[in-house]
């Protein structure tokens, strides 16, 4: 028999129905079992490692769409926290909806104040101002905290993935880690070559209470210096 391209794209002498790739293709297309078809493992989320169920992927894509709308073309200052909130309305980039919980609103308002965004502006104007300043808010894990992961394991499990996103996607000029910082995360970023970009040498920066004007002014001074440095770079 003359060798021909099988259903899986390989050159082989196997009759198509006997080709493993053909059987696998039929299984995927028709969603029916095919004898001797390879068993595929579950697809895992490349952010948090859990099984990527449709709802999980849909929620992640919704968060990504929101944040991408307000991502600066050039990121001067990358703010990194641990994980997004469970409630999508509590996300910083969902601020325009004005449906965040009473617990999250003070933090978001304080965060804006710390980067010099006026609290007198509308939510849409605040997000636009954040973008104009070259500030972007990212996470160590792009999904809400997965169950069963201990806090001391976070950097070891997800730090290298964050370093790749910083290197190939974000490409910021300055990086500020927001408290609480996963144990060992600063060291991982330093090892990846980002030591000279870490604000406060990678020490966690606490976003203070919205009513603590003195603490907000102190953090604003740190962030303003980082933003100025990024603009000069």
C-alpha positions as CSV (number, residue, x, y, z in Angstrom):
1,X,0.0,0.0,0.0
2,X,1.3,3.4,-0.9
3,X,1.9,5.6,2.1
4,X,-0.6,8.5,2.4
5,X,-1.5,11.2,4.8
6,X,-3.7,9.9,7.5
7,X,-6.5,11.8,9.3
8,X,-3.9,13.0,11.9
9,X,-1.7,14.5,9.2
10,X,1.1,11.9,9.4
11,X,2.4,9.8,6.5
12,X,1.6,6.2,7.3
13,X,0.4,2.9,5.8
14,X,-2.4,2.5,8.3
15,X,-6.0,2.4,7.0
16,X,-7.6,5.6,8.3
17,X,-10.0,3.8,10.7
18,X,-7.0,2.0,12.2
19,X,-5.0,5.3,12.7
20,X,-4.8,6.5,16.3
21,X,-5.0,10.1,15.2
22,X,-8.1,9.3,13.1
23,X,-9.8,7.6,16.0
24,X,-8.9,10.5,18.3
25,X,-10.2,13.0,15.8
26,X,-13.5,11.2,15.6
27,X,-13.8,11.1,19.4
28,X,-13.3,14.8,19.6
29,X,-15.6,15.7,16.7
30,X,-18.5,13.4,17.4
31,X,-18.1,13.1,21.1
32,X,-18.6,9.4,20.9
33,X,-16.2,6.7,22.1
34,X,-14.0,5.1,19.5
35,X,-12.3,1.7,20.2
36,X,-8.6,2.1,21.1
37,X,-8.8,5.9,20.9
38,X,-6.2,7.6,23.2
39,X,-7.6,8.9,26.5
40,X,-7.1,12.6,26.8
41,X,-6.4,14.1,30.2
42,X,-8.3,17.1,31.6
43,X,-7.3,20.6,30.5
44,X,-5.8,22.6,33.3
45,X,-5.9,26.4,33.7
46,X,-2.5,27.8,32.9
47,X,-2.9,30.4,35.6
48,X,-4.1,28.5,38.7
49,X,-3.7,24.8,37.7
50,X,-7.3,23.7,38.4
51,X,-9.4,21.8,35.8
52,X,-10.4,24.4,33.3
53,X,-14.2,24.0,33.3
54,X,-16.2,26.2,30.9
55,X,-17.4,28.5,33.7
56,X,-13.8,28.9,35.0
57,X,-12.5,29.9,31.5
58,X,-15.5,32.2,30.9
59,X,-14.9,34.1,34.2
60,X,-11.1,34.4,33.5
61,X,-11.8,35.7,30.0
62,X,-14.2,38.2,31.4
63,X,-11.6,39.5,33.9
64,X,-9.0,39.6,31.1
65,X,-11.3,41.6,28.8
66,X,-12.0,44.2,31.6
67,X,-8.3,44.7,32.4
68,X,-7.2,44.8,28.8
69,X,-9.5,47.7,28.1
70,X,-7.5,49.8,30.6
71,X,-4.0,48.4,30.0
72,X,-1.5,51.1,29.2
73,X,0.3,50.7,25.9
74,X,3.6,51.0,27.8
75,X,3.4,49.9,31.5
76,X,5.5,52.2,33.6
77,X,4.5,50.9,37.0
78,X,3.2,47.4,37.5
79,X,1.3,46.9,40.8
80,X,1.2,43.2,41.8
81,X,-1.2,41.7,44.3
82,X,-1.8,38.0,45.0
83,X,-5.1,37.1,43.3
84,X,-8.3,38.7,42.1
85,X,-11.4,38.8,44.3
86,X,-13.9,36.0,44.2
87,X,-16.7,38.5,43.5
88,X,-16.1,39.9,39.9
89,X,-17.7,43.2,40.8
90,X,-15.0,43.8,43.4
91,X,-12.3,43.8,40.7
92,X,-10.5,47.1,40.2
93,X,-11.2,47.1,36.5
94,X,-15.0,46.5,37.2
95,X,-15.0,49.9,39.0
96,X,-17.2,51.5,36.3
97,X,-20.1,49.2,37.3
98,X,-20.2,50.8,40.7
99,X,-21.5,47.5,42.1
100,X,-18.6,46.5,44.3
101,X,-19.1,45.4,47.8
102,X,-18.9,47.7,50.8
103,X,-15.7,45.9,51.9
104,X,-13.8,46.4,48.6
105,X,-14.8,50.0,47.8
106,X,-12.5,51.7,50.5
107,X,-9.5,49.7,49.2
108,X,-10.1,50.7,45.6
109,X,-10.6,54.3,46.5
110,X,-7.4,54.3,48.6
111,X,-5.5,52.6,45.8
112,X,-6.5,55.4,43.4
113,X,-5.5,58.0,45.9
114,X,-2.1,56.3,46.4
115,X,-1.3,56.7,42.7
116,X,-2.5,60.3,42.5
117,X,-5.9,59.7,40.8
118,X,-8.4,62.1,42.1
119,X,-11.4,60.7,44.0
120,X,-13.5,63.5,42.6
121,X,-13.5,62.0,39.1
122,X,-16.0,59.6,37.8
123,X,-15.1,55.9,37.9
124,X,-14.5,55.9,34.1
125,X,-12.3,58.9,34.4
126,X,-10.4,57.3,37.3
127,X,-9.6,54.2,35.3
128,X,-8.6,56.3,32.3
129,X,-6.3,58.4,34.5
130,X,-4.7,55.2,35.9
131,X,-4.1,54.1,32.3
132,X,-2.7,57.5,31.3
133,X,-0.2,57.4,34.1
134,X,1.1,54.0,32.8
135,X,-0.1,52.1,35.9
136,X,-1.4,48.6,35.6
137,X,-2.7,46.2,38.2
138,X,-1.8,42.6,37.9
139,X,-1.8,39.4,40.0
140,X,0.5,36.6,40.9
141,X,-2.4,34.3,40.1
142,X,-4.9,35.5,37.5
143,X,-7.8,33.5,39.0
144,X,-9.3,33.7,42.6
145,X,-7.2,31.8,45.1
146,X,-7.4,28.0,44.3
147,X,-8.4,25.7,47.1
148,X,-5.8,23.6,48.8
149,X,-2.9,25.9,48.1
150,X,-1.1,27.0,51.2
151,X,0.1,30.6,51.4
152,X,3.7,29.6,51.7
153,X,3.5,27.6,48.5
154,X,2.2,30.5,46.3
155,X,5.5,31.9,45.1
156,X,7.0,28.5,44.5
157,X,3.9,27.4,42.4
158,X,3.2,30.5,40.5
159,X,6.2,32.9,40.7
160,X,7.9,31.6,37.6
161,X,4.7,32.1,35.6
162,X,4.4,35.6,36.8
163,X,8.1,36.3,35.9
164,X,7.4,35.0,32.3
165,X,4.3,37.3,32.0
166,X,6.4,40.3,33.2
167,X,9.2,39.5,30.8
168,X,7.2,38.7,27.7
169,X,3.9,40.6,28.1
170,X,3.9,43.4,30.7
171,X,7.5,44.6,30.3
172,X,7.1,47.3,33.0
173,X,9.8,49.7,33.9
174,X,9.0,49.5,37.6
175,X,7.3,46.8,39.7
176,X,5.7,47.3,43.1
177,X,4.6,44.3,45.2
178,X,1.5,45.0,47.3
179,X,1.0,43.5,50.7
180,X,0.6,40.8,51.6
181,X,3.4,39.5,49.4
182,X,3.8,35.7,48.9
183,X,6.8,34.4,50.7
184,X,9.8,34.2,48.3
185,X,8.2,36.1,45.4
186,X,10.6,39.0,45.6
187,X,13.6,36.6,45.5
188,X,12.1,34.8,42.4
189,X,11.7,38.1,40.6
190,X,15.2,39.2,41.5
191,X,16.6,35.9,40.2
192,X,14.7,36.5,37.0
193,X,16.5,39.7,36.5
194,X,14.0,42.2,37.8
195,X,15.8,43.3,40.9
196,X,16.6,46.8,39.6
197,X,12.9,47.4,38.8
198,X,11.5,46.4,42.2
199,X,10.1,49.4,44.2
200,X,11.3,49.3,47.8
201,X,13.5,46.4,47.0
202,X,10.5,44.1,46.6
203,X,9.2,44.8,50.1
204,X,5.4,44.7,50.3
205,X,3.7,48.1,50.1
206,X,0.6,48.3,52.3
207,X,-2.4,50.2,50.8
208,X,-3.6,52.1,53.8
209,X,-7.1,52.9,54.9
210,X,-8.9,55.5,52.8
211,X,-9.2,57.7,55.9
212,X,-5.5,57.7,56.8
213,X,-4.4,60.7,54.8
214,X,-0.8,60.6,56.2
215,X,-0.2,57.0,55.2
216,X,-1.8,57.6,51.8
217,X,0.6,60.6,51.2
218,X,3.6,58.4,52.1
219,X,2.6,55.6,49.7
220,X,1.8,58.2,47.0
221,X,5.3,59.6,47.4
222,X,6.7,56.1,46.8
223,X,4.5,55.5,43.7
224,X,5.1,59.0,42.3
225,X,8.8,58.5,42.4
226,X,8.4,55.1,40.7
227,X,6.2,56.6,38.0
228,X,8.6,59.5,37.4
229,X,11.5,57.0,37.2
230,X,9.5,54.9,34.6
231,X,8.8,58.0,32.5
232,X,12.5,58.9,32.6
233,X,13.5,55.4,31.5
